[in-house]
Amino acid sequence: MPKFQDLAEYAAIIAPVIGAAYVNVHAAAARAVADLAEASDVTPGFLSDLRFTLPRRPLSRRDLATIYRYGDPADHAAGVEEHLREGTLAEDADGTLRLAGRGLAFVRRLYELHGKAAARVWAGNDLPGLAELAGRVLDGAERLPGGALELVAPPYEPDGAGPGLLLFNRLSALRYHRADAHAAAWRAAGLSAAEIVGLPDGQLRAEIEAETNGVAGAPYGLLSDAERETLYEGLLRLV
C-alpha cells in the first residue's frame, strides 16, 4: 500500500478504488437487472440510481437537482414523469416524490440481484469487515448544508441484507460525500457545474481538487492507520 502523508492524500487515492469497486457490482448485475426491468415492464431510472435512499425517505424535485447536479434538468423532469406514468413513483400534493408499490417491489428485487452479484464477484474477501469500516466512515462524514449526502445517507438496508450488499450501498452513498466536497470547492472558486466539467487541467483545477481532498479525507480520520490500510487494500481486491 502507498504510504500516505495525510488524510487528503488518502482520500485522493481511495476515491477511484471506491468507484471501481462500485462499478464492478453494477456491471456484474447489469444483465439480470435489464431482464428484471423488462419482465417488470418498468424503467429502472431513478429506481436503480436511488435504490438506497427512496425506500427510506421521499425526495423533492429540488433534491433530485442536488443529487444530479451535473445533469440536464429537463432530462430529470422527463424521468420523473415516466416513473409517475408507470406507477413506480407517486407525487404528493406538495411535490414530494416517494416509491409507489410497483417501485418498491422493483427495488426489493434489485437488492436481491445486487446482493447475489456482490457475493459472486467479491467472494473470498472480508466483506463484513469492509462493510463495517465503510459504515463508520459514512456515519462520520459531514453532511454539508444543501448537499446530496444528507439526502442519500444513511442508506436503506433491509433486514437480512448480506455484507456484500451492505458494502455496495454504503460505498454508493459514500461517493456523495466527495461529490459534495467537490461541489463546495468549485462553487467557492466561482464556477458553475458546466464550467467545472469543462475546466482544463491547470492551477485552478489543482486547487479545487486539493480542497476537495481535504474535506473528503476528514471522515477517514475516524479509522486507525491500520484500518485505513485494511480498507484500501480490501477494496482494491474487489476491483
Wavefront OBJ file of the C-alpha trace (Angstrom):
o trace
v 0.000 0.000 0.000
v 1.276 3.527 -0.750
v 2.427 5.446 2.306
v 0.115 8.418 2.680
v 1.377 11.613 4.230
v -2.085 12.798 5.277
v -5.806 12.142 5.030
v -6.187 14.303 1.931
v -3.728 12.090 0.081
v -5.615 9.027 1.281
v -8.912 10.500 0.052
v -7.407 11.163 -3.359
v -6.120 7.640 -3.860
v -9.041 5.689 -2.408
v -11.701 7.578 -4.405
v -11.051 5.788 -7.729
v -10.835 2.449 -5.913
v -14.269 3.020 -4.383
v -15.602 3.961 -7.792
v -14.151 0.900 -9.484
v -15.457 -1.492 -6.819
v -18.899 0.087 -7.099
v -18.917 -0.228 -10.893
v -17.789 -3.851 -10.645
v -21.028 -4.924 -8.953
v -23.170 -2.832 -11.282
v -21.519 -4.466 -14.284
v -21.889 -7.959 -12.821
v -25.617 -7.424 -12.221
v -26.367 -5.494 -15.429
v -27.835 -8.373 -17.457
v -30.021 -9.598 -14.606
v -31.217 -6.048 -13.870
v -32.114 -5.481 -17.529
v -34.069 -8.756 -17.569
v -35.868 -7.743 -14.375
v -36.796 -4.355 -15.804
v -38.169 -5.981 -18.949
v -40.129 -8.595 -17.019
v -41.478 -5.953 -14.630
v -42.249 -3.543 -17.504
v -40.647 -0.625 -15.688
v -37.865 1.833 -16.420
v -35.008 1.387 -13.900
v -34.003 5.072 -13.975
v -34.286 6.669 -10.554
v -35.301 3.315 -9.039
v -31.831 1.950 -9.745
v -29.862 5.129 -9.073
v -31.642 5.922 -5.819
v -32.395 2.390 -4.648
v -30.540 3.054 -1.390
v -32.462 6.203 -0.452
v -36.005 6.138 -1.916
v -37.198 3.200 0.243
v -36.092 5.141 3.330
v -37.021 8.758 2.570
v -39.030 10.650 -0.056
v -37.334 13.254 -2.227
v -38.427 16.516 -3.790
v -37.615 17.599 -7.319
v -35.202 20.077 -5.787
v -33.490 17.174 -4.012
v -33.103 15.411 -7.350
v -31.467 18.522 -8.797
v -28.919 18.392 -5.966
v -28.183 14.695 -6.404
v -27.902 15.053 -10.180
v -26.141 18.412 -10.111
v -24.263 17.779 -13.364
v -27.251 16.544 -15.330
v -29.869 18.179 -17.524
v -32.921 19.345 -15.504
v -35.165 18.608 -18.484
v -33.979 15.001 -18.515
v -34.656 14.689 -14.786
v -38.167 16.091 -15.194
v -38.846 13.662 -18.031
v -37.581 10.799 -15.880
v -39.925 11.740 -13.051
v -42.906 11.880 -15.420
v -42.023 8.462 -16.828
v -41.941 6.916 -13.354
v -45.243 8.584 -12.484
v -46.851 7.182 -15.647
v -45.509 3.706 -14.892
v -46.749 3.887 -11.315
v -43.342 3.292 -9.729
v -43.248 6.750 -8.136
v -46.089 8.758 -6.622
v -46.144 12.504 -6.086
v -47.748 14.111 -3.052
v -49.690 17.367 -3.245
v -46.599 19.270 -2.081
v -44.459 17.761 -4.847
v -42.738 15.149 -2.694
v -41.817 12.007 -4.613
v -41.996 8.603 -2.978
v -41.841 4.988 -4.075
v -45.175 3.509 -5.097
v -45.965 -0.184 -4.766
v -44.521 -1.212 -8.138
v -41.407 0.829 -7.499
v -40.786 -0.679 -4.083
v -41.299 -4.191 -5.449
v -38.724 -3.495 -8.161
v -36.186 -2.100 -5.685
v -36.565 -5.140 -3.442
v -35.850 -7.436 -6.374
v -32.993 -5.167 -7.408
v -31.452 -5.593 -3.972
v -31.634 -9.358 -4.361
v -29.796 -9.169 -7.678
v -27.130 -6.791 -6.376
v -26.659 -8.940 -3.288
v -26.068 -12.031 -5.411
v -23.734 -10.166 -7.762
v -21.674 -8.762 -4.884
v -21.406 -12.175 -3.233
v -20.265 -13.692 -6.528
v -17.698 -11.171 -7.771
v -16.374 -10.329 -4.295
v -16.235 -13.907 -2.991
v -13.328 -14.781 -0.727
v -12.931 -11.307 0.754
v -13.703 -9.977 4.227
v -16.932 -8.273 3.215
v -18.309 -7.953 6.775
v -15.130 -6.207 7.906
v -15.043 -3.868 4.913
v -18.744 -3.082 5.283
v -18.164 -2.170 8.932
v -15.279 0.150 8.087
v -17.178 1.802 5.242
v -20.163 2.246 7.534
v -18.089 4.016 10.159
v -16.648 6.385 7.576
v -20.103 7.070 6.144
v -21.618 7.681 9.578
v -18.852 10.159 10.411
v -18.885 12.010 7.091
v -20.021 15.610 7.426
v -23.353 16.411 5.808
v -22.569 19.670 4.010
v -25.519 22.105 4.001
v -27.527 21.776 0.821
v -25.507 18.755 -0.270
v -26.508 15.361 -1.615
v -25.103 13.185 1.170
v -27.779 14.243 3.642
v -30.360 13.090 1.073
v -28.900 9.631 0.463
v -27.401 8.629 3.821
v -27.789 6.570 5.821
v -28.689 4.141 3.022
v -31.664 1.837 3.116
v -30.555 -1.537 4.470
v -33.261 -4.209 4.536
v -33.345 -6.880 7.211
v -31.200 -9.833 6.279
v -29.018 -7.944 3.807
v -25.717 -9.708 3.206
v -22.380 -8.000 3.805
v -21.690 -7.589 0.091
v -24.951 -5.721 -0.428
v -24.314 -3.581 2.649
v -20.836 -2.699 1.417
v -22.061 -1.957 -2.107
v -24.704 0.507 -0.971
v -22.543 2.111 1.714
v -19.913 2.796 -0.913
v -22.630 4.102 -3.219
v -23.710 6.634 -0.592
v -20.161 7.489 0.492
v -19.340 8.674 -3.016
v -21.667 11.623 -2.446
v -19.513 12.939 0.393
v -16.675 13.528 -2.018
v -19.121 14.855 -4.628
v -20.417 17.419 -2.125
v -16.872 18.427 -1.179
v -16.041 18.877 -4.852
v -19.164 20.968 -5.476
v -18.381 23.196 -2.488
v -14.839 23.706 -3.804
v -15.797 24.692 -7.335
v -18.585 26.939 -6.108
v -16.132 28.685 -3.785
v -13.961 29.265 -6.860
v -16.902 30.985 -8.556
v -17.599 28.216 -11.073
v -20.836 26.610 -12.239
v -21.429 22.898 -12.772
v -20.963 23.324 -16.520
v -17.765 25.297 -16.026
v -16.128 22.743 -13.734
v -16.959 19.952 -16.191
v -15.169 21.821 -18.954
v -12.320 23.180 -16.837
v -8.939 22.098 -18.258
v -6.073 20.855 -16.146
v -4.133 23.665 -14.568
v -3.628 25.558 -11.348
v -7.308 26.263 -10.676
v -8.369 22.657 -11.120
v -5.459 21.509 -8.956
v -6.544 23.916 -6.224
v -10.143 22.681 -6.427
v -9.030 19.054 -6.241
v -6.776 19.810 -3.270
v -9.660 21.478 -1.425
v -11.913 18.553 -2.298
v -9.427 16.031 -0.933
v -9.024 17.984 2.265
v -12.733 17.803 3.030
v -13.207 14.282 1.656
v -10.363 12.944 3.796
v -11.781 14.063 7.134
v -14.036 11.046 7.930
v -11.213 8.623 7.255
v -9.590 10.113 10.332
v -12.089 8.093 12.352
v -10.133 4.988 11.369
v -6.751 3.993 12.667
v -3.763 3.789 10.331
v -4.151 0.018 10.227
v -7.870 0.264 9.496
v -7.287 2.705 6.652
v -4.761 0.287 5.199
v -7.236 -2.574 5.591
v -9.979 -0.588 3.868
v -7.787 0.491 0.957
v -6.207 -2.910 0.378
v -9.529 -4.684 0.854
v -11.391 -2.506 -1.639
v -8.520 -2.786 -4.104
v -9.056 -6.542 -4.152
v -12.706 -6.004 -5.094
v -11.910 -4.131 -8.296
l 1 2 3 4 5 6 7 8 9 10 11 12 13 14 15 16 17 18 19 20 21 22 23 24 25 26 27 28 29 30 31 32 33 34 35 36 37 38 39 40 41 42 43 44 45 46 47 48 49 50 51 52 53 54 55 56 57 58 59 60 61 62 63 64 65 66 67 68 69 70 71 72 73 74 75 76 77 78 79 80 81 82 83 84 85 86 87 88 89 90 91 92 93 94 95 96 97 98 99 100 101 102 103 104 105 106 107 108 109 110 111 112 113 114 115 116 117 118 119 120 121 122 123 124 125 126 127 128 129 130 131 132 133 134 135 136 137 138 139 140 141 142 143 144 145 146 147 148 149 150 151 152 153 154 155 156 157 158 159 160 161 162 163 164 165 166 167 168 169 170 171 172 173 174 175 176 177 178 179 180 181 182 183 184 185 186 187 188 189 190 191 192 193 194 195 196 197 198 199 200 201 202 203 204 205 206 207 208 209 210 211 212 213 214 215 216 217 218 219 220 221 222 223 224 225 226 227 228 229 230 231 232 233 234 235 236 237 238 239
